[in-house]
Structures are given as C-alpha cells and as structure tokens.
Amino acid sequence: NPIKGILPHTIANFSNSLQKFLVRNCELEGSIPPEIGNFSRMISLDLSSNFFKGQLPLTFQGLPNLQGLELQNNTISGAISPNFCNLRSLTLLDLSQNKFSGQLPECLGNMSSLGKLNLSSNGLNATIPASLWYLKYLMSLDAHSNAFGGFIPQEIGNLLAATDIDLSRNKFSGNIPALVGSLKNLISFTLADNELQGSIPEIVRKMVNLESLDLSQNNLT
C-alpha cells in the first residue's frame, strides 16, 4: 500500500540489524537519505517504483553485505560514483528507468558476484568499461535505451554464463564480434537500433540455445 511522503533521516533510528528494507511502489519522493548507509548488515534493498530524485548518496558504500539493490523506475540522476564499486557482494543491481548520465566507472568489474545488471532507459554514454566483460557470473545484462557507443569488443565472449544480453537502442558501431559465438548459454541477444555494420558472424548459427536474436535497424549485410 502507498506510504507517500519522504524517507526521513530518522531512518537512522532503525535497528542496525536490519537486513531487508523493501518499499517498492509506495509513492515515496525526495532524495534517498544518506543514513541508508548505516545498515551495514543490509542484504536486500528495494526502493523501486517511487519518485526518488537527486543523486545517489555516497554512503551506499557502507553496505558491504548488500546482495540485491533495486532502484528502478525513479528519477534518480547524476553519474554513478566509483564509490558504488565497493558493493562487492551484489548479485542483483537494477538502476533502470532513471536519469543517470555520464560514464560508467571502470571499477564496475569489482562487483565480481553480479548475476543480473540492468542499466536500461537512462542517459549513460561513452563506452561500456572493459572490466564489465569479465564478470564471469553475469547471466543478464540489459543496457538498452542509453547512449553507449564505440565498438562491441571481442571480450563480450567472456560472458560465458550469460543467457540474456540487450544492448539495443544505443550508438554501438563497427562489426558484431565473432566471439559472441562463444556464448553457448545465450537465449536472447538484442542489438537492434544501433549503428552496426558488416556481416552477421557465421558462428551465430551454432548458438544452439539462442531463441531470440534481434539485429534490426542496423546497417548489417
């Protein structure tokens, strides 16, 4: 049920033993209070589908045990700080449908336990950091509807656990790297609405688990 209002600074008075805090779709607004970083034992934090705005508090780095962070469907803005990379226990990170901008920090690869990463529908740009392609447990990567550019590197072939990759509606250019054929577990692969050129690698035909492949609205031959 809706709670409405803001998340007060008195949240600091909650028990430090708090491990789960879930306020999805509660019509909360305002900024996320920095006191959220006081809960060092927090495992799951879900602030999604509210009206939070402003930038992420740097105190998020005080949540070393956090495994799930869901902030999707708010209006949070600004860059994603390198301090965020200290959340090394995260297995789920969903920042989709916000107003994040700028480059992703190179240290994103420090989140070595990540299994699901959703960055879609923001204003993120530049290239995706090289470290991301070495997240060996990453099963789902969704970065559609941003302004990422540059080439898709051959290192995408390192994401051997991946079942779902969506890089559509960005500004990627160049060829589709042949090493996508290494992704034997891939079920859904979406590169639609980019600036890709060249031919579709023959090895894609050997991706036996692939059920959905969308390469539309590119310059492929």
C-alpha positions as CSV (number, residue, x, y, z in Angstrom):
1,N,0.0,0.0,0.0
2,P,1.2,3.6,-0.6
3,I,3.1,5.2,2.3
4,K,3.6,8.6,0.5
5,G,5.9,11.4,1.7
6,I,9.6,11.2,2.1
7,L,12.0,8.7,3.5
8,P,13.1,10.6,6.7
9,H,16.5,11.0,8.1
10,T,15.2,9.3,11.2
11,I,15.6,6.1,9.3
12,A,18.9,6.0,11.2
13,N,16.9,5.1,14.3
14,F,16.1,1.7,12.8
15,S,17.9,-1.3,14.2
16,N,21.4,-1.8,12.8
17,S,20.5,-5.4,12.5
18,L,18.1,-4.6,9.6
19,Q,18.8,-7.0,6.7
20,K,15.9,-6.3,4.3
21,F,14.2,-3.0,3.5
22,L,11.5,-3.1,0.8
23,V,9.4,-0.1,-0.1
24,R,8.6,-0.8,-3.7
25,N,5.7,1.3,-5.2
26,C,5.0,3.3,-2.0
27,E,4.8,6.8,-3.6
28,L,7.8,8.0,-1.7
29,E,9.6,11.1,-3.0
30,G,12.5,13.3,-2.4
31,S,16.1,12.3,-2.1
32,I,17.4,9.0,-0.7
33,P,18.7,9.9,2.8
34,P,22.4,9.3,3.4
35,E,21.5,7.4,6.6
36,I,20.6,4.5,4.4
37,G,24.3,3.6,4.5
38,N,24.2,3.0,8.3
39,F,22.8,-0.5,7.8
40,S,26.0,-2.5,7.4
41,R,24.1,-5.8,7.7
42,M,21.7,-5.0,4.9
43,I,21.3,-7.8,2.3
44,S,18.3,-6.6,0.2
45,L,17.3,-3.0,-0.5
46,D,14.3,-2.3,-2.8
47,L,13.4,1.4,-3.4
48,S,11.9,0.8,-6.8
49,S,8.9,2.4,-8.5
50,N,8.7,5.5,-6.4
51,F,9.5,9.2,-7.0
52,F,13.0,9.4,-5.6
53,K,15.2,12.1,-7.3
54,G,18.6,13.6,-6.9
55,Q,21.8,11.8,-6.8
56,L,22.7,8.5,-5.0
57,P,24.2,9.1,-1.6
58,L,27.9,8.2,-1.4
59,T,27.1,6.4,1.9
60,F,25.9,3.4,-0.2
61,Q,29.4,2.1,0.1
62,G,28.7,1.4,3.8
63,L,26.6,-1.6,2.7
64,P,29.3,-4.2,2.2
65,N,26.9,-7.2,2.6
66,L,24.3,-5.9,0.1
67,Q,23.3,-8.6,-2.4
68,G,20.3,-7.0,-4.1
69,L,19.8,-3.4,-4.9
70,E,16.7,-2.3,-6.9
71,L,16.3,1.4,-7.7
72,Q,14.4,1.1,-11.0
73,N,11.6,3.3,-12.0
74,N,12.5,6.5,-10.2
75,T,14.0,9.8,-11.3
76,I,17.5,9.5,-9.7
77,S,20.1,11.5,-11.7
78,G,23.8,12.2,-11.9
79,A,26.7,10.0,-12.5
80,I,27.3,6.6,-11.0
81,S,30.1,7.2,-8.5
82,P,33.1,4.9,-8.3
83,N,32.3,4.5,-4.6
84,F,29.4,2.3,-5.8
85,C,32.0,-0.3,-6.8
86,N,32.6,-1.1,-3.2
87,L,29.4,-3.1,-3.2
88,R,31.2,-6.3,-4.0
89,S,28.6,-8.7,-2.6
90,L,25.9,-7.5,-5.1
91,T,24.4,-10.2,-7.2
92,L,21.5,-8.1,-8.5
93,L,21.7,-4.4,-9.5
94,D,18.8,-2.7,-11.2
95,L,19.2,1.0,-12.0
96,S,16.8,1.1,-15.0
97,Q,14.3,3.8,-15.8
98,N,16.0,6.6,-14.1
99,K,18.0,9.7,-15.3
100,F,21.6,8.5,-14.7
101,S,24.1,10.1,-17.0
102,G,27.8,10.1,-17.9
103,Q,30.2,7.2,-18.0
104,L,30.1,4.0,-16.0
105,P,33.0,3.7,-13.6
106,E,35.8,1.4,-14.8
107,C,35.7,-0.3,-11.4
108,L,32.3,-1.8,-12.2
109,G,34.1,-5.1,-12.7
110,N,34.9,-5.2,-9.0
111,M,31.4,-6.3,-8.4
112,S,32.6,-9.8,-9.3
113,S,29.4,-11.6,-7.9
114,L,27.0,-9.8,-10.2
115,G,24.5,-12.1,-11.8
116,K,22.0,-9.5,-13.1
117,L,22.8,-5.9,-14.2
118,N,20.0,-3.7,-15.6
119,L,21.1,-0.2,-16.7
120,S,18.4,0.3,-19.3
121,S,16.5,3.6,-20.0
122,N,18.9,6.1,-18.7
123,G,21.3,8.7,-20.2
124,L,24.5,6.8,-19.8
125,N,27.1,7.3,-22.5
126,A,30.7,6.7,-23.7
127,T,31.9,3.1,-23.9
128,I,31.0,0.3,-21.6
129,P,34.0,-0.3,-19.3
130,A,36.2,-3.2,-20.3
131,S,36.0,-4.6,-16.8
132,L,32.3,-5.4,-17.3
133,W,33.1,-8.0,-19.9
134,Y,35.0,-10.1,-17.2
135,L,32.0,-10.6,-14.8
136,K,32.1,-14.3,-15.0
137,Y,28.8,-14.9,-13.2
138,L,26.8,-12.3,-15.1
139,M,23.7,-14.0,-16.6
140,S,21.6,-11.0,-17.6
141,L,22.9,-7.7,-19.0
142,D,20.4,-5.1,-20.0
143,A,21.7,-1.7,-21.2
144,H,19.2,-0.8,-23.8
145,S,18.0,2.8,-24.4
146,N,21.1,4.7,-23.4
147,A,23.8,6.5,-25.5
148,F,26.6,3.9,-25.2
149,G,28.9,4.0,-28.2
150,G,32.1,2.6,-29.6
151,F,32.7,-1.0,-30.8
152,I,31.4,-4.0,-29.1
153,P,34.6,-5.7,-28.0
154,Q,35.6,-9.3,-28.6
155,E,35.7,-9.6,-24.8
156,I,32.0,-9.9,-24.8
157,G,32.8,-13.6,-25.5
158,N,34.0,-13.8,-21.8
159,L,30.4,-13.6,-20.5
160,L,30.0,-17.4,-20.7
161,A,27.3,-17.5,-18.1
162,A,25.1,-15.0,-19.9
163,T,21.6,-16.1,-21.0
164,D,20.2,-12.6,-21.9
165,I,22.1,-9.6,-23.4
166,D,20.3,-6.5,-24.6
167,L,22.4,-3.6,-26.0
168,S,19.7,-2.2,-28.2
169,R,18.9,1.5,-28.8
170,N,22.4,2.8,-28.3
171,K,25.1,4.0,-30.6
172,F,27.3,1.0,-31.0
173,S,29.2,0.9,-34.3
174,G,31.6,-1.5,-36.1
175,N,31.1,-5.2,-36.6
176,I,29.4,-7.8,-34.4
177,P,32.4,-9.6,-32.8
178,A,32.8,-13.2,-33.9
179,L,33.4,-14.2,-30.3
180,V,29.7,-13.8,-29.5
181,G,29.7,-17.4,-30.8
182,S,31.4,-18.4,-27.5
183,L,28.2,-17.6,-25.6
184,K,26.7,-21.1,-25.7
185,N,24.2,-20.4,-22.9
186,L,22.7,-17.3,-24.6
187,I,19.0,-17.5,-25.1
188,S,18.2,-13.9,-26.0
189,F,20.5,-11.5,-27.8
190,T,19.4,-8.0,-28.9
191,L,21.5,-5.4,-30.7
192,A,18.6,-3.6,-32.5
193,D,18.7,0.1,-33.4
194,N,22.4,0.8,-33.3
195,E,25.0,1.7,-36.0
196,L,26.5,-1.7,-36.5
197,Q,27.9,-2.6,-39.9
198,G,29.3,-5.6,-41.7
199,S,28.0,-9.1,-41.9
200,I,26.4,-11.4,-39.2
201,P,29.1,-13.8,-38.0
202,E,28.5,-17.3,-39.3
203,I,29.2,-18.8,-35.9
204,V,25.9,-17.3,-34.6
205,R,24.2,-20.2,-36.4
206,K,25.9,-22.6,-34.0
207,M,24.5,-20.9,-30.8
208,V,22.1,-23.8,-30.2
209,N,20.3,-22.3,-27.2
210,L,19.6,-19.0,-28.9
211,E,15.8,-18.4,-29.1
212,S,15.6,-14.7,-29.8
213,L,18.0,-12.7,-32.0
214,D,17.2,-9.1,-32.9
215,L,19.6,-7.2,-35.1
216,S,17.1,-4.9,-36.8
217,Q,17.7,-1.2,-37.6
218,N,21.4,-1.5,-38.2
219,N,23.5,-1.4,-41.4
220,L,24.2,-5.1,-41.5
221,T,24.5,-7.1,-44.7
